[in-house]
Amino acid sequence: MSIKLNEIRDNPGARKDRIRVGRGIGSGKGKTGGRGQKGQKSRSGVAIKGFEGGQMPLHMRLPKRGFNNPFGKDYAEVNLGMVQKFIDAKKLDAKKDIDHAALKAAGLARGGKDGVRLLGKGEITTKVKFVVAGASKGAIEAVEKAGGSVDVLPKAQPEHEKKAARTEANKAKKAK
């Protein structure tokens, strides 16, 4: 049996028409349109999402948790064991330098807008040269033991430090 383009249909019940409220008594959602009678919520233009009638709302009663570091770095963390697995599966080329772009293309490094950080979990047996933003001490030792090398890229100076350096330079100029 062949499928004809003009006979393609959704499965029955896959698409449901939206309810059009306030469209007559026969629709079952006529007159008040499912809003009940009277009161603030029956009127238009009401936004009382977390309001509890003056009582301290739940989201304000609960304690604050955690801390968001504004200067924290976002690294894609990659373990040596996974790198070795990808090299064995021919998804990574051990002859070329392995950097963020190569790891991303292989599907190993997700995210990490500040680069890749190499971690020492697992074993590496192939001689590989890594060019990464950061690496743990154990990871560097393991790579060098296998005959490879790790180049750690210099860290970019944060914006607030750049600003401080500029103001210091300006003060030094004015002092002359």
C-alpha positions as CSV (number, residue, x, y, z in Angstrom):
1,M,0.0,0.0,0.0
2,S,1.4,3.4,-1.0
3,I,0.9,6.7,0.7
4,K,-0.6,9.5,-1.3
5,L,0.3,13.1,-0.4
6,N,-3.4,14.2,-0.6
7,E,-4.4,11.5,1.9
8,I,-1.9,12.4,4.7
9,R,-3.7,13.2,7.9
10,D,-2.9,13.6,11.6
11,N,-3.9,10.8,13.9
12,P,-7.5,11.3,15.1
13,G,-7.4,13.4,18.3
14,A,-3.9,14.7,17.7
15,R,-5.1,18.2,17.0
16,K,-7.7,19.8,19.2
17,D,-9.5,23.1,18.4
18,R,-8.9,25.7,21.1
19,I,-11.9,26.7,23.2
20,R,-13.4,30.0,22.1
21,V,-14.8,31.4,25.4
22,G,-17.8,33.8,25.5
23,R,-19.3,32.6,22.2
24,G,-22.9,31.7,23.2
25,I,-24.8,29.5,25.6
26,G,-24.4,26.4,23.4
27,S,-20.6,26.3,23.6
28,G,-20.6,25.6,27.3
29,K,-18.3,28.5,27.9
30,G,-20.7,31.4,27.2
31,K,-21.9,34.3,29.3
32,T,-19.1,34.6,32.0
33,G,-16.6,32.7,29.9
34,G,-15.4,30.4,32.7
35,R,-14.6,33.3,35.0
36,G,-17.4,32.8,37.5
37,Q,-19.3,35.8,38.7
38,K,-18.0,39.2,39.9
39,G,-14.8,39.9,41.7
40,Q,-11.4,41.1,40.6
41,K,-10.5,38.0,38.6
42,S,-13.6,38.2,36.5
43,R,-12.6,41.6,35.2
44,S,-10.0,42.3,32.5
45,G,-6.5,43.7,33.2
46,V,-5.8,41.7,36.4
47,A,-2.3,40.5,37.3
48,I,-2.1,39.1,40.8
49,K,0.3,36.2,40.3
50,G,2.1,35.9,43.6
51,F,-0.1,38.2,45.6
52,E,-1.6,36.8,48.8
53,G,-3.9,39.6,49.9
54,G,-1.2,41.5,51.8
55,Q,0.1,38.4,53.6
56,M,3.9,37.9,53.0
57,P,4.0,36.0,49.7
58,L,5.5,32.5,49.6
59,H,8.4,33.5,47.4
60,M,9.4,36.1,49.9
61,R,8.8,33.9,52.9
62,L,11.3,31.3,51.7
63,P,15.0,31.8,52.5
64,K,17.5,33.0,49.9
65,R,19.8,30.2,48.7
66,G,23.1,30.2,46.8
67,F,25.3,32.7,45.2
68,N,25.8,33.8,41.6
69,N,29.4,34.9,41.1
70,P,29.4,37.7,38.6
71,F,33.1,37.0,37.8
72,G,32.8,33.2,37.7
73,K,34.1,31.5,34.6
74,D,32.1,29.1,32.4
75,Y,34.3,26.2,31.3
76,A,33.3,23.2,29.3
77,E,34.8,20.4,31.5
78,V,36.3,17.5,29.6
79,N,37.7,14.3,31.1
80,L,40.8,12.5,29.7
81,G,39.0,9.2,29.6
82,M,36.3,10.6,27.2
83,V,39.0,12.1,25.0
84,Q,40.7,8.7,24.7
85,K,37.4,7.1,23.9
86,F,36.7,9.6,21.1
87,I,40.3,9.1,19.7
88,D,39.8,5.3,19.7
89,A,36.4,5.8,17.9
90,K,38.2,8.1,15.3
91,K,36.0,11.0,16.3
92,L,39.1,13.0,17.3
93,D,42.4,13.2,15.4
94,A,45.3,12.7,17.8
95,K,47.8,14.0,15.2
96,K,46.3,17.6,15.3
97,D,46.2,19.9,18.3
98,I,43.1,19.3,20.4
99,D,41.4,22.6,21.2
100,H,38.0,23.9,22.1
101,A,36.9,23.9,18.4
102,A,38.0,20.3,17.9
103,L,36.3,19.1,21.1
104,K,33.1,20.9,20.2
105,A,33.0,19.5,16.7
106,A,33.4,16.0,18.1
107,G,30.6,16.7,20.6
108,L,32.7,16.4,23.7
109,A,32.7,20.1,24.9
110,R,29.2,21.5,25.3
111,G,28.9,25.2,26.2
112,G,31.9,26.7,27.9
113,K,32.0,30.3,26.7
114,D,35.3,30.8,28.5
115,G,36.9,27.7,26.9
116,V,37.7,24.1,27.9
117,R,39.1,22.8,31.2
118,L,40.8,19.4,31.1
119,L,40.2,17.1,34.0
120,G,42.1,13.9,34.9
121,K,39.3,11.4,35.2
122,G,40.0,8.3,33.2
123,E,43.2,7.3,31.4
124,I,44.9,8.6,28.3
125,T,47.4,6.4,26.3
126,T,47.7,8.4,23.1
127,K,50.3,11.1,22.6
128,V,48.3,14.2,22.2
129,K,48.8,18.0,22.3
130,F,46.1,19.9,24.1
131,V,45.5,23.7,23.7
132,V,43.0,24.5,26.5
133,A,41.9,27.4,28.8
134,G,42.7,25.3,31.9
135,A,43.8,21.9,33.1
136,S,44.0,20.2,36.5
137,K,47.4,19.2,37.8
138,G,46.5,15.5,37.5
139,A,45.4,15.9,33.9
140,I,48.6,17.6,32.9
141,E,50.7,14.8,34.6
142,A,48.7,12.1,32.9
143,V,49.0,13.7,29.4
144,E,52.8,14.2,29.9
145,K,53.1,10.6,31.1
146,A,51.6,9.5,27.8
147,G,54.1,11.6,25.9
148,G,51.8,14.5,25.1
149,S,51.7,18.1,26.2
150,V,49.2,20.7,27.5
151,D,49.3,24.3,26.5
152,V,47.2,26.4,28.9
153,L,46.0,29.6,27.2
154,P,46.6,32.9,29.1
155,K,43.5,34.1,30.9
156,A,41.7,37.1,29.5
157,Q,41.7,40.0,31.9
158,P,38.2,40.6,33.4
159,E,36.5,43.9,32.5
160,H,36.7,45.3,36.1
161,E,40.5,44.7,36.2
162,K,40.9,46.4,32.8
163,K,39.0,49.5,34.1
164,A,41.1,49.6,37.3
165,A,44.3,49.4,35.2
166,R,43.1,52.3,32.9
167,T,42.3,54.5,35.9
168,E,45.8,53.8,37.4
169,A,47.4,54.7,34.1
170,N,45.4,58.0,33.9
171,K,46.4,58.9,37.5
172,A,50.1,58.3,36.6
173,K,49.7,60.5,33.5
174,K,48.2,63.3,35.5
175,A,50.9,63.1,38.2
176,K,53.6,63.8,35.6
